[in-house]
Amino acid sequence: MDHDEGVEGAETKAQWVQRIYAAMDEIPQRPREHQIIVPHGGSLTFVLASWIKMPIESADYASFRAPSGSITTLREDDFFHNRQVISLGDTRHLDAEQR
């Protein structure tokens, strides 16, 4: 997480990941049944790592990829509050035959 792009004033990778983790702590607290999160490709890994409660210091080793425009579905059950990645990078909605 010590990566620094070398651009003056730019956030480091650690700052970027901490920002995503903070947002992912806040978002589930909102009183909504469904929420939509639209990350760019590089952020998806850390959205998912945060969702499954992977320690931030371990997240540097994870890598999740999904095609642009795809849908990843996350779910938390109401009873045990277990968190699931239901689907990753689903593109069926983009298939012309499915419309």
Backbone as JSON Lines, residues from 0, in Angstrom:
{"i":0,"aa":"M","n":[0.8,-1.19,0.0],"ca":[0.0,0.0,0.0],"c":[0.86,1.26,0.0]}
{"i":1,"aa":"D","n":[2.14,1.08,0.01],"ca":[3.03,2.24,0.07],"c":[3.24,2.91,-1.27]}
{"i":2,"aa":"H","n":[2.57,2.42,-2.31],"ca":[2.78,2.96,-3.65],"c":[2.41,4.44,-3.72]}
{"i":3,"aa":"D","n":[3.29,5.22,-4.31],"ca":[3.08,6.66,-4.51],"c":[3.36,6.95,-5.97]}
{"i":4,"aa":"E","n":[2.38,7.51,-6.67],"ca":[2.52,7.8,-8.11],"c":[3.59,8.83,-8.41]}
{"i":5,"aa":"G","n":[4.02,9.58,-7.41],"ca":[5.02,10.6,-7.63],"c":[4.46,11.9,-8.18]}
{"i":6,"aa":"V","n":[3.15,12.01,-8.21],"ca":[2.5,13.24,-8.67],"c":[2.22,14.09,-7.44]}
{"i":7,"aa":"E","n":[2.78,15.28,-7.4],"ca":[2.62,16.14,-6.24],"c":[1.14,16.42,-5.97]}
{"i":8,"aa":"G","n":[0.73,16.21,-4.73],"ca":[-0.65,16.45,-4.33],"c":[-1.59,15.28,-4.55]}
{"i":9,"aa":"A","n":[-1.13,14.25,-5.26],"ca":[-1.99,13.08,-5.51],"c":[-2.02,12.2,-4.27]}
{"i":10,"aa":"E","n":[-3.14,11.53,-4.07],"ca":[-3.22,10.63,-2.93],"c":[-2.41,9.36,-3.2]}
{"i":11,"aa":"T","n":[-1.89,8.77,-2.15],"ca":[-1.18,7.51,-2.27],"c":[-2.2,6.38,-2.41]}
{"i":12,"aa":"K","n":[-1.71,5.2,-2.76],"ca":[-2.61,4.05,-2.84],"c":[-3.26,3.79,-1.49]}
{"i":13,"aa":"A","n":[-2.5,3.93,-0.41],"ca":[-3.05,3.7,0.93],"c":[-4.18,4.68,1.22]}
{"i":14,"aa":"Q","n":[-4.01,5.94,0.86],"ca":[-5.07,6.94,1.09],"c":[-6.31,6.61,0.26]}
{"i":15,"aa":"W","n":[-6.1,6.2,-0.98],"ca":[-7.2,5.84,-1.88],"c":[-7.99,4.67,-1.3]}
{"i":16,"aa":"V","n":[-7.28,3.62,-0.86],"ca":[-7.95,2.44,-0.32],"c":[-8.65,2.79,0.99]}
{"i":17,"aa":"Q","n":[-8.05,3.59,1.84],"ca":[-8.69,4.01,3.08],"c":[-9.97,4.78,2.8]}
{"i":18,"aa":"R","n":[-9.97,5.59,1.75],"ca":[-11.17,6.35,1.37],"c":[-12.3,5.4,0.93]}
{"i":19,"aa":"I","n":[-11.94,4.36,0.17],"ca":[-12.94,3.38,-0.26],"c":[-13.48,2.61,0.94]}
{"i":20,"aa":"Y","n":[-12.61,2.17,1.82],"ca":[-13.05,1.44,3.01],"c":[-13.97,2.3,3.87]}
{"i":21,"aa":"A","n":[-13.65,3.58,4.01],"ca":[-14.5,4.48,4.81],"c":[-15.88,4.61,4.16]}
{"i":22,"aa":"A","n":[-15.92,4.75,2.85],"ca":[-17.21,4.85,2.15],"c":[-18.0,3.55,2.31]}
{"i":23,"aa":"M","n":[-17.3,2.42,2.22],"ca":[-17.99,1.13,2.35],"c":[-18.44,0.84,3.78]}
{"i":24,"aa":"D","n":[-17.88,1.52,4.76],"ca":[-18.39,1.44,6.13],"c":[-19.66,2.27,6.26]}
{"i":25,"aa":"E","n":[-19.7,3.39,5.55],"ca":[-20.83,4.32,5.64],"c":[-22.05,3.86,4.83]}
{"i":26,"aa":"I","n":[-21.83,3.38,3.64],"ca":[-22.94,3.07,2.73],"c":[-23.94,2.08,3.33]}
{"i":27,"aa":"P","n":[-23.53,0.97,3.93],"ca":[-24.53,0.03,4.48],"c":[-25.33,0.61,5.65]}
{"i":28,"aa":"Q","n":[-24.88,1.71,6.23],"ca":[-25.6,2.31,7.35],"c":[-26.81,3.12,6.89]}
{"i":29,"aa":"R","n":[-26.89,3.41,5.6],"ca":[-28.02,4.17,5.06],"c":[-29.27,3.29,5.07]}
{"i":30,"aa":"P","n":[-30.4,3.86,5.42],"ca":[-31.63,3.05,5.52],"c":[-32.28,2.79,4.16]}
{"i":31,"aa":"R","n":[-31.63,1.96,3.36],"ca":[-32.14,1.62,2.03],"c":[-32.09,0.11,1.85]}
{"i":32,"aa":"E","n":[-33.08,-0.43,1.16],"ca":[-33.08,-1.87,0.89],"c":[-32.04,-2.22,-0.18]}
{"i":33,"aa":"H","n":[-31.92,-1.37,-1.2],"ca":[-30.96,-1.59,-2.29],"c":[-30.16,-0.32,-2.5]}
{"i":34,"aa":"Q","n":[-28.88,-0.49,-2.81],"ca":[-28.02,0.64,-3.11],"c":[-27.16,0.3,-4.31]}
{"i":35,"aa":"I","n":[-26.8,1.31,-5.06],"ca":[-25.95,1.13,-6.23],"c":[-24.65,1.86,-6.0]}
{"i":36,"aa":"I","n":[-23.56,1.15,-6.2],"ca":[-22.22,1.72,-6.08],"c":[-21.57,1.58,-7.45]}
{"i":37,"aa":"V","n":[-21.03,2.64,-7.97],"ca":[-20.43,2.61,-9.31],"c":[-18.94,2.96,-9.19]}
{"i":38,"aa":"P","n":[-18.09,1.94,-9.0],"ca":[-16.65,2.2,-8.91],"c":[-16.0,2.09,-10.28]}
{"i":39,"aa":"H","n":[-14.87,2.74,-10.46],"ca":[-14.11,2.44,-11.66],"c":[-13.35,1.15,-11.4]}
{"i":40,"aa":"G","n":[-12.84,0.55,-12.46],"ca":[-12.26,-0.79,-12.37],"c":[-11.25,-0.98,-11.27]}
{"i":41,"aa":"G","n":[-10.38,-0.02,-11.08],"ca":[-9.35,-0.16,-10.05],"c":[-9.91,-0.17,-8.65]}
{"i":42,"aa":"S","n":[-11.04,0.47,-8.43],"ca":[-11.63,0.54,-7.09],"c":[-12.46,-0.68,-6.74]}
{"i":43,"aa":"L","n":[-12.9,-1.43,-7.74],"ca":[-13.74,-2.59,-7.49],"c":[-13.1,-3.56,-6.51]}
{"i":44,"aa":"T","n":[-11.83,-3.82,-6.67],"ca":[-11.12,-4.73,-5.77],"c":[-11.31,-4.32,-4.32]}
{"i":45,"aa":"F","n":[-11.18,-3.04,-4.05],"ca":[-11.22,-2.58,-2.66],"c":[-12.65,-2.43,-2.15]}
{"i":46,"aa":"V","n":[-13.61,-2.21,-3.04],"ca":[-15.02,-2.26,-2.65],"c":[-15.34,-3.68,-2.17]}
{"i":47,"aa":"L","n":[-14.93,-4.68,-2.94],"ca":[-15.21,-6.07,-2.56],"c":[-14.42,-6.49,-1.33]}
{"i":48,"aa":"A","n":[-13.17,-6.1,-1.26],"ca":[-12.35,-6.46,-0.08],"c":[-12.96,-5.87,1.18]}
{"i":49,"aa":"S","n":[-13.39,-4.64,1.1],"ca":[-14.04,-4.01,2.25],"c":[-15.35,-4.71,2.59]}
{"i":50,"aa":"W","n":[-16.13,-5.04,1.54],"ca":[-17.43,-5.7,1.75],"c":[-17.28,-6.99,2.53]}
{"i":51,"aa":"I","n":[-16.27,-7.79,2.21],"ca":[-16.09,-9.08,2.89],"c":[-15.26,-8.93,4.17]}
{"i":52,"aa":"K","n":[-15.01,-7.68,4.54],"ca":[-14.28,-7.37,5.78],"c":[-12.84,-7.88,5.77]}
{"i":53,"aa":"M","n":[-12.23,-7.9,4.59],"ca":[-10.82,-8.25,4.5],"c":[-10.02,-7.11,5.17]}
{"i":54,"aa":"P","n":[-9.09,-7.44,6.04],"ca":[-8.29,-6.39,6.65],"c":[-7.58,-5.56,5.58]}
{"i":55,"aa":"I","n":[-7.56,-4.27,5.77],"ca":[-7.01,-3.36,4.77],"c":[-5.55,-3.71,4.44]}
{"i":56,"aa":"E","n":[-4.81,-4.18,5.42],"ca":[-3.4,-4.52,5.17],"c":[-3.25,-5.76,4.29]}
{"i":57,"aa":"S","n":[-4.29,-6.57,4.19],"ca":[-4.27,-7.75,3.31],"c":[-4.83,-7.45,1.92]}
{"i":58,"aa":"A","n":[-5.56,-6.37,1.79],"ca":[-6.24,-6.05,0.54],"c":[-5.28,-5.76,-0.61]}
{"i":59,"aa":"D","n":[-4.06,-5.43,-0.29],"ca":[-3.06,-5.13,-1.33],"c":[-2.75,-6.36,-2.18]}
{"i":60,"aa":"Y","n":[-3.09,-7.54,-1.68],"ca":[-2.79,-8.77,-2.39],"c":[-3.97,-9.29,-3.21]}
{"i":61,"aa":"A","n":[-5.13,-8.67,-3.04],"ca":[-6.34,-9.11,-3.75],"c":[-6.46,-8.4,-5.09]}
{"i":62,"aa":"S","n":[-7.14,-9.04,-6.02],"ca":[-7.43,-8.42,-7.32],"c":[-8.71,-9.0,-7.88]}
{"i":63,"aa":"F","n":[-9.72,-8.17,-8.0],"ca":[-10.99,-8.57,-8.59],"c":[-11.18,-7.75,-9.86]}
{"i":64,"aa":"R","n":[-11.55,-8.4,-10.93],"ca":[-11.76,-7.7,-12.21],"c":[-13.16,-7.99,-12.72]}
{"i":65,"aa":"A","n":[-13.71,-7.0,-13.41],"ca":[-15.03,-7.15,-14.02],"c":[-15.07,-6.27,-15.26]}
{"i":66,"aa":"P","n":[-15.79,-6.69,-16.29],"ca":[-15.89,-5.89,-17.51],"c":[-16.62,-4.56,-17.26]}
{"i":67,"aa":"S","n":[-16.3,-3.56,-18.03],"ca":[-17.0,-2.27,-17.96],"c":[-18.48,-2.48,-18.21]}
{"i":68,"aa":"G","n":[-19.3,-1.81,-17.45],"ca":[-20.74,-1.91,-17.61],"c":[-21.36,-3.14,-16.99]}
{"i":69,"aa":"S","n":[-20.54,-3.95,-16.34],"ca":[-21.08,-5.18,-15.73],"c":[-21.68,-4.87,-14.36]}
{"i":70,"aa":"I","n":[-22.39,-5.85,-13.84],"ca":[-23.04,-5.71,-12.54],"c":[-22.48,-6.76,-11.59]}
{"i":71,"aa":"T","n":[-22.05,-6.3,-10.43],"ca":[-21.62,-7.17,-9.35],"c":[-22.65,-7.03,-8.25]}
{"i":72,"aa":"T","n":[-23.15,-8.14,-7.75],"ca":[-24.21,-8.1,-6.75],"c":[-23.66,-8.55,-5.39]}
{"i":73,"aa":"L","n":[-23.86,-7.71,-4.4],"ca":[-23.43,-7.98,-3.03],"c":[-24.68,-8.1,-2.17]}
{"i":74,"aa":"R","n":[-24.6,-8.95,-1.16],"ca":[-25.76,-9.13,-0.28],"c":[-25.28,-9.36,1.15]}
{"i":75,"aa":"E","n":[-26.04,-8.79,2.08],"ca":[-25.83,-9.06,3.5],"c":[-27.12,-9.63,4.04]}
{"i":76,"aa":"D","n":[-27.04,-10.81,4.68],"ca":[-28.28,-11.4,5.19],"c":[-28.72,-10.67,6.45]}
{"i":77,"aa":"D","n":[-30.03,-10.65,6.65],"ca":[-30.63,-9.88,7.75],"c":[-30.43,-10.52,9.12]}
{"i":78,"aa":"F","n":[-30.17,-11.81,9.16],"ca":[-30.11,-12.5,10.44],"c":[-28.7,-12.54,11.01]}
{"i":79,"aa":"F","n":[-27.77,-13.16,10.27],"ca":[-26.39,-13.3,10.74],"c":[-25.5,-12.15,10.28]}
{"i":80,"aa":"H","n":[-25.97,-11.38,9.31],"ca":[-25.2,-10.28,8.7],"c":[-23.96,-10.79,7.97]}
{"i":81,"aa":"N","n":[-24.06,-12.04,7.48],"ca":[-23.0,-12.56,6.62],"c":[-23.03,-11.79,5.3]}
{"i":82,"aa":"R","n":[-21.87,-11.55,4.75],"ca":[-21.78,-10.8,3.51],"c":[-21.35,-11.72,2.39]}
{"i":83,"aa":"Q","n":[-22.04,-11.59,1.26],"ca":[-21.79,-12.45,0.1],"c":[-21.49,-11.61,-1.13]}
{"i":84,"aa":"V","n":[-20.67,-12.18,-2.01],"ca":[-20.52,-11.68,-3.37],"c":[-21.35,-12.65,-4.2]}
{"i":85,"aa":"I","n":[-22.54,-12.22,-4.59],"ca":[-23.5,-13.08,-5.3],"c":[-23.05,-13.29,-6.75]}
{"i":86,"aa":"S","n":[-22.66,-12.22,-7.4],"ca":[-22.16,-12.31,-8.77],"c":[-21.07,-11.27,-8.96]}
{"i":87,"aa":"L","n":[-20.15,-11.57,-9.85],"ca":[-19.04,-10.67,-10.15],"c":[-18.99,-10.46,-11.66]}
{"i":88,"aa":"G","n":[-19.19,-9.22,-12.08],"ca":[-19.01,-8.88,-13.49],"c":[-20.06,-9.45,-14.42]}
{"i":89,"aa":"D","n":[-21.29,-9.55,-13.99],"ca":[-22.37,-10.09,-14.83],"c":[-22.66,-9.13,-15.98]}
{"i":90,"aa":"T","n":[-22.66,-9.65,-17.21],"ca":[-22.91,-8.82,-18.39],"c":[-24.15,-9.28,-19.17]}
{"i":91,"aa":"R","n":[-24.96,-10.14,-18.59],"ca":[-26.13,-10.63,-19.31],"c":[-27.06,-9.51,-19.77]}
{"i":92,"aa":"H","n":[-27.13,-8.44,-19.0],"ca":[-27.99,-7.32,-19.37],"c":[-27.49,-6.59,-20.63]}
{"i":93,"aa":"L","n":[-26.26,-6.83,-21.02],"ca":[-25.7,-6.2,-22.21],"c":[-25.9,-7.03,-23.47]}
{"i":94,"aa":"D","n":[-26.33,-8.27,-23.29],"ca":[-26.55,-9.19,-24.41],"c":[-27.83,-8.8,-25.14]}
{"i":95,"aa":"A","n":[-27.74,-8.45,-26.41],"ca":[-28.89,-8.01,-27.21],"c":[-30.0,-9.05,-27.24]}
{"i":96,"aa":"E","n":[-29.66,-10.32,-27.21],"ca":[-30.67,-11.38,-27.26],"c":[-31.47,-11.46,-25.97]}
{"i":97,"aa":"Q","n":[-30.94,-10.98,-24.88],"ca":[-31.62,-11.04,-23.6],"c":[-32.61,-9.9,-23.42]}
{"i":98,"aa":"R","n":[-32.56,-8.88,-24.3],"ca":[-33.44,-7.71,-24.13],"c":[-34.75,-7.89,-24.79]}
